[in-house]
Amino acid sequence: MKLSRAQLAAFHGGTLPDLAGPGVRLLFVGINPGLRAVAVKAPFGGGSNRFYPALFRAGIVDHRIDASDGLLPDDRTHLEARGIGITSLVATASARADELSHEALVAGAVDLERRVRMIAPTVVAMLGVTAYRAAFGRPRATPGLQPEPLGGVPLWVVPNPSGLNAHETAESLGAAYREVAVAAGIPVYDPPRA
């Protein structure tokens, strides 16, 4: 689906429902949905986002998922069957995460804790250390397992899959996501060969 900048701009402030079926073991938390993700009604539906390729590289899913035109029903079912949930720190869409105010991030953290308690995953994985630091008031936080749980659940901070996070590769993202999947008790597939 080809969308112009003007068409995408119409989705500014839009929202996506959480992907959180029964039995979520690993809840991935993006910063906020992008405009294209809201347009195609799929988390991480932007063309340059490496979230789904990283899930495949991690062995969390058994095939490549392409959400650029929306999630196929079989792909949604596969994610749910694997115990994968997806939500956002801030619910409203923007062109870039750096458009979010500090206040929006802090309010998002409060709301996220409520949703984590409701969803009750085994592990939470926040995608992006910079947003985590700002939202939770932990300026010295580093990636990995955090000392403080979120909503009573172990919280990991892992790299953001955005194409703007250029120093991460598909391999490094996959390795980080595989680690949290194992921590959540998800049996992982052998990683694909390069």
Secondary structure, DSSP 4 states (H G I P E B T S, - for coil): ----HHHHHTTTT-----B--TT-SEEEEESS-BHHHHHHT-TT-STT--HHHHHHHHTSSSS----TT---HHHHHHHHHTTEEEEESS-S-BSSGGGS-HHHHHHHHHHHHHHHHHH--SEEEEE-HHHHHHHHT-TT--SEE-SS-BTTB-EEEE----TT-TT--HHHHHHHHHHHHHHTTPPPPPPPP-
